[in-house]
Amino acid sequence: MITALNSPDAKIALLRQALSANPQSQLLSLRLAEALIDKGDTQAAAELFRRAYLLKPFIWNGRPGANPQTQRDDAFAMIKHGAIFSSTISALAVGEARLGHKEEVQKLVNYDLLFRDFIMDPPSGYGRADFNRAFAAEIKSDLTFYGEPAKRAIRNAWRHDSVMRSNQPACTAFTASIQREVLRYIADLPRWTGHPFLDSRPADFVLRGWAVVSDGKSHHKSHIHPFAWASGVYYVLEPPTSKEQCSDRGWLHIGPPENLGVFAEHGWAQRLIAPKAGRLVIMPGYFYHHTRPMGVDEERICVAFDVVPQELAIASPDTADYYS
């Protein structure tokens, strides 16, 4: 006897009924999308997935317990039908990596094409050292400590959560500089299509940013930025320990999500970024990254930011840094 628990059509009918009674339920929208994927109705699934994602972006690695092929195929289907977000691109990259498709992984995690790393010119009217000193003082004027919060990557560090909404002079000058650099980054990207990151280039975006003050125990777990099309980091203060030879203390690690069973040998390259004052990094929001505790009583100050597509910014106006 076929029951509602093992009949795909019955499961879909029950989920539709529940969702009609609670249309703002992200979980029901996502579960219905996954049920539709299972049935092969990927167009309808992608529409439901978009609906769920716009309620609040989330990290998604495919259906629970999915094997690598299913994870890859699910993510590919979502992207093909327009649900192109950092979470679906990262799920595609992880699926391709777990399948051993190195060339596909290298296309998605293409540093030469998509990654920028340079010393940013200081805002007009400032020398670089003077700007970073003024900026650091403004950042440290309004800090909140985060220990080990659920659903965030931050561990044992302080944040200025509204640094890019502040009307203090260095904060305002910094935001204008990042706006300029993001526009330059977008303009420099190739115009050809067929790559999900390039195909999802936003026509309009909002910048969201937060400053992080770290000490010896501070670090970030490996994560992506599900709100962001692109994300970045600017270094304000470099700790002395980061300058030591053969040390990566305080450095940014960009590379494969080893906690998901993906490693460099799967074709997922990595980059180590020293926190040099004035250094700016811009990359896709689906690039996994983390930091490690410095282990010494020194400060590192940086500002992380997201390039949030307008539709996501409108849908979730206050939580663009939720997972960081």
NURO-858564 format. One record per residue (C-alpha): x, y, z; residue number from 1. Coordinates in nm, 2 decimals, padded with zeros to 4 digits. Layout:
BEGIN
- X,Y,Z,NUM
...
***
This chain:
BEGIN
- 00.00,00.00,00.00,1
- 00.14,00.34,-00.10,2
- 00.12,00.59,00.18,3
- 00.18,00.97,00.21,4
- 00.52,00.89,00.35,5
- 00.66,00.71,00.05,6
- 00.45,00.85,-00.24,7
- 00.62,01.15,-00.41,8
- 00.29,01.29,-00.53,9
- 00.13,01.25,-00.19,10
- 00.43,01.42,-00.02,11
- 00.42,01.71,-00.27,12
- 00.04,01.75,-00.21,13
- 00.08,01.76,00.17,14
- 00.37,02.01,00.14,15
- 00.16,02.23,-00.10,16
- -00.13,02.22,00.15,17
- 00.09,02.31,00.44,18
- 00.26,02.59,00.25,19
- -00.07,02.74,00.14,20
- -00.16,02.77,00.51,21
- 00.18,02.92,00.60,22
- 00.32,03.09,00.28,23
- 00.61,03.26,00.47,24
- 00.76,02.94,00.59,25
- 01.11,02.91,00.45,26
- 01.14,02.55,00.56,27
- 00.82,02.44,00.38,28
- 00.92,02.62,00.06,29
- 01.26,02.45,00.07,30
- 01.12,02.11,00.15,31
- 00.87,02.14,-00.14,32
- 01.14,02.25,-00.37,33
- 01.35,01.94,-00.28,34
- 01.05,01.71,-00.33,35
- 00.99,01.86,-00.67,36
- 01.36,01.81,-00.76,37
- 01.32,01.45,-00.66,38
- 01.02,01.41,-00.89,39
- 01.21,01.58,-01.18,40
- 01.01,01.91,-01.19,41
- 01.32,02.12,-01.17,42
- 01.16,02.44,-01.31,43
- 00.90,02.45,-01.03,44
- 01.16,02.35,-00.78,45
- 01.39,02.64,-00.88,46
- 01.10,02.88,-00.84,47
- 01.03,02.75,-00.49,48
- 01.39,02.75,-00.40,49
- 01.41,03.12,-00.50,50
- 01.11,03.19,-00.29,51
- 01.27,03.03,00.01,52
- 01.61,03.20,-00.05,53
- 01.45,03.54,-00.07,54
- 01.29,03.49,00.27,55
- 01.64,03.48,00.41,56
- 01.95,03.35,00.23,57
- 02.09,03.03,00.37,58
- 02.37,02.78,00.31,59
- 02.25,02.48,00.11,60
- 02.44,02.17,00.01,61
- 02.17,01.99,-00.16,62
- 01.91,01.75,-00.02,63
- 02.00,01.60,00.32,64
- 02.22,01.29,00.27,65
- 02.25,01.34,-00.11,66
- 02.53,01.16,-00.28,67
- 02.78,01.36,-00.48,68
- 02.61,01.31,-00.81,69
- 02.27,01.41,-00.68,70
- 02.42,01.71,-00.50,71
- 02.58,01.82,-00.83,72
- 02.27,01.76,-01.04,73
- 02.04,01.94,-00.79,74
- 02.26,02.24,-00.78,75
- 02.31,02.25,-01.16,76
- 01.93,02.23,-01.21,77
- 01.87,02.52,-00.97,78
- 02.13,02.73,-01.15,79
- 02.00,02.64,-01.49,80
- 01.65,02.76,-01.40,81
- 01.76,03.09,-01.25,82
- 01.82,03.02,-00.88,83
- 02.18,03.14,-00.90,84
- 02.30,03.23,-00.56,85
- 02.62,03.18,-00.37,86
- 02.47,02.87,-00.20,87
- 02.38,02.70,-00.52,88
- 02.71,02.78,-00.69,89
- 02.90,02.65,-00.39,90
- 02.69,02.34,-00.38,91
- 02.77,02.28,-00.75,92
- 03.14,02.33,-00.68,93
- 03.14,02.09,-00.39,94
- 02.94,01.83,-00.59,95
- 03.18,01.85,-00.88,96
- 03.48,01.82,-00.64,97
- 03.33,01.52,-00.46,98
- 03.28,01.36,-00.81,99
- 03.65,01.42,-00.90,100
- 03.57,01.67,-01.18,101
- 03.88,01.88,-01.14,102
- 03.83,02.09,-01.45,103
- 03.48,02.19,-01.35,104
- 03.59,02.28,-01.00,105
- 03.87,02.49,-01.15,106
- 03.62,02.68,-01.37,107
- 03.41,02.77,-01.07,108
- 03.70,02.85,-00.83,109
- 03.90,03.04,-01.09,110
- 04.13,03.28,-00.91,111
- 04.28,03.43,-01.23,112
- 03.94,03.52,-01.35,113
- 03.74,03.61,-01.04,114
- 03.98,03.70,-00.76,115
- 04.13,04.04,-00.69,116
- 04.40,04.12,-00.44,117
- 04.58,04.46,-00.42,118
- 04.68,04.75,-00.21,119
- 04.39,05.00,-00.23,120
- 04.46,05.37,-00.27,121
- 04.37,05.56,00.04,122
- 04.06,05.78,00.02,123
- 04.11,06.13,-00.11,124
- 04.27,06.37,00.14,125
- 04.44,06.09,00.34,126
- 04.78,05.92,00.35,127
- 04.75,05.54,00.38,128
- 04.89,05.53,00.74,129
- 04.69,05.83,00.86,130
- 04.37,05.68,00.71,131
- 04.42,05.34,00.87,132
- 04.49,05.50,01.21,133
- 04.18,05.72,01.19,134
- 03.97,05.42,01.06,135
- 04.09,05.19,01.34,136
- 04.00,05.45,01.60,137
- 03.64,05.48,01.46,138
- 03.61,05.10,01.44,139
- 03.71,05.06,01.81,140
- 03.46,05.32,01.92,141
- 03.17,05.08,01.88,142
- 03.25,04.71,01.94,143
- 03.03,04.41,02.03,144
- 03.20,04.09,02.14,145
- 03.10,03.76,01.98,146
- 03.20,03.44,02.16,147
- 03.07,03.13,01.97,148
- 02.73,03.23,01.83,149
- 02.52,02.98,01.65,150
- 02.48,03.03,01.28,151
- 02.78,03.25,01.26,152
- 03.14,03.18,01.16,153
- 03.30,03.43,01.40,154
- 03.47,03.30,01.72,155
- 03.59,03.51,02.01,156
- 03.62,03.84,01.84,157
- 03.48,04.19,01.85,158
- 03.28,04.36,01.57,159
- 03.17,04.70,01.47,160
- 02.84,04.59,01.30,161
- 02.75,04.91,01.12,162
- 03.08,05.04,01.00,163
- 02.95,05.10,00.64,164
- 02.64,05.28,00.77,165
- 02.84,05.51,01.00,166
- 02.86,05.88,00.93,167
- 03.20,05.91,01.09,168
- 03.45,06.06,00.84,169
- 03.69,05.76,00.79,170
- 03.40,05.52,00.78,171
- 03.22,05.73,00.52,172
- 03.54,05.77,00.31,173
- 03.60,05.39,00.33,174
- 03.25,05.31,00.21,175
- 03.29,05.54,-00.09,176
- 03.63,05.38,-00.18,177
- 03.48,05.03,-00.16,178
- 03.19,05.13,-00.38,179
- 03.44,05.26,-00.64,180
- 03.65,04.94,-00.62,181
- 03.35,04.71,-00.65,182
- 03.23,04.89,-00.96,183
- 03.58,04.86,-01.11,184
- 03.58,04.49,-01.02,185
- 03.25,04.43,-01.20,186
- 03.36,04.63,-01.50,187
- 03.68,04.43,-01.54,188
- 03.50,04.09,-01.54,189
- 03.45,03.93,-01.89,190
- 03.11,03.98,-02.05,191
- 03.08,03.62,-02.19,192
- 02.81,03.40,-02.03,193
- 02.80,03.04,-01.93,194
- 02.96,03.08,-01.59,195
- 02.71,03.11,-01.31,196
- 02.90,03.39,-01.13,197
- 02.92,03.60,-01.44,198
- 02.56,03.52,-01.54,199
- 02.44,03.64,-01.20,200
- 02.63,03.97,-01.21,201
- 02.38,04.22,-01.03,202
- 02.25,04.52,-01.21,203
- 02.21,04.69,-00.88,204
- 02.36,04.61,-00.54,205
- 02.39,04.73,-00.18,206
- 02.71,04.72,00.02,207
- 02.70,04.57,00.37,208
- 03.00,04.56,00.59,209
- 03.13,04.50,00.94,210
- 03.47,04.55,01.10,211
- 03.64,04.27,01.30,212
- 03.89,04.32,01.58,213
- 04.08,04.00,01.66,214
- 04.32,03.89,01.92,215
- 04.51,03.57,02.00,216
- 04.20,03.35,02.04,217
- 03.99,03.50,01.76,218
- 03.92,03.32,01.43,219
- 03.65,03.24,01.18,220
- 03.53,02.89,01.08,221
- 03.52,02.80,00.71,222
- 03.22,02.96,00.55,223
- 03.07,03.13,00.25,224
- 02.85,03.45,00.23,225
- 02.50,03.34,00.12,226
- 02.38,03.70,00.10,227
- 02.66,03.81,-00.13,228
- 02.72,03.79,-00.50,229
- 03.08,03.90,-00.42,230
- 03.25,03.96,-00.09,231
- 03.57,04.11,00.03,232
- 03.80,04.21,00.31,233
- 04.01,04.52,00.37,234
- 04.30,04.51,00.63,235
- 04.33,04.81,00.86,236
- 04.59,04.69,01.11,237
- 04.84,04.41,01.06,238
- 04.97,04.23,01.38,239
- 05.35,04.19,01.41,240
- 05.32,03.81,01.42,241
- 05.17,03.81,01.07,242
- 05.50,03.94,00.94,243
- 05.71,03.66,01.08,244
- 05.88,03.43,00.83,245
- 05.71,03.09,00.78,246
- 05.41,03.21,00.98,247
- 05.05,03.23,00.86,248
- 04.92,03.37,01.19,249
- 04.63,03.61,01.12,250
- 04.63,03.53,00.75,251
- 04.32,03.47,00.55,252
- 04.28,03.11,00.42,253
- 04.08,03.08,00.10,254
- 04.03,02.73,-00.03,255
- 03.84,02.40,-00.02,256
- 03.59,02.33,00.25,257
- 03.77,02.04,00.41,258
- 03.48,01.99,00.66,259
- 03.27,01.89,00.35,260
- 03.52,01.64,00.23,261
- 03.68,01.86,-00.03,262
- 04.06,01.91,-00.05,263
- 04.32,02.07,-00.28,264
- 04.36,01.74,-00.47,265
- 04.01,01.77,-00.59,266
- 04.12,02.07,-00.80,267
- 04.00,02.34,-00.55,268
- 04.30,02.57,-00.53,269
- 04.38,02.78,-00.22,270
- 04.52,03.12,-00.15,271
- 04.68,03.25,00.17,272
- 04.65,03.63,00.22,273
- 04.87,03.82,00.47,274
- 04.68,04.09,00.65,275
- 04.89,04.38,00.52,276
- 04.74,04.72,00.61,277
- 04.58,04.87,00.30,278
- 04.53,04.53,00.13,279
- 04.19,04.47,-00.04,280
- 04.06,04.13,-00.15,281
- 03.74,04.09,-00.36,282
- 03.61,03.75,-00.46,283
- 03.29,03.56,-00.53,284
- 03.06,03.51,-00.22,285
- 03.08,03.13,-00.27,286
- 03.45,03.11,-00.21,287
- 03.50,02.93,00.12,288
- 03.74,03.10,00.36,289
- 03.85,03.09,00.72,290
- 04.11,03.22,00.96,291
- 04.30,03.05,01.25,292
- 04.37,03.18,01.60,293
- 04.69,03.39,01.61,294
- 04.78,03.24,01.94,295
- 04.95,03.57,02.06,296
- 04.82,03.87,02.23,297
- 04.81,04.11,01.93,298
- 04.54,04.29,01.74,299
- 04.43,04.24,01.38,300
- 04.17,04.48,01.24,301
- 03.99,04.42,00.91,302
- 03.66,04.51,00.74,303
- 03.46,04.24,00.57,304
- 03.19,04.34,00.32,305
- 02.93,04.19,00.09,306
- 02.81,04.30,-00.25,307
- 02.44,04.22,-00.20,308
- 02.21,04.20,-00.51,309
- 01.93,04.45,-00.48,310
- 01.66,04.18,-00.46,311
- 01.83,04.01,-00.17,312
- 01.89,04.34,00.01,313
- 01.52,04.44,-00.02,314
- 01.41,04.09,00.09,315
- 01.64,04.08,00.39,316
- 01.74,04.44,00.48,317
- 01.90,04.39,00.82,318
- 02.08,04.05,00.82,319
- 02.32,04.05,00.53,320
- 02.61,03.95,00.76,321
- 02.42,03.68,00.94,322
- 02.66,03.39,00.87,323
- 02.99,03.57,00.91,324
***
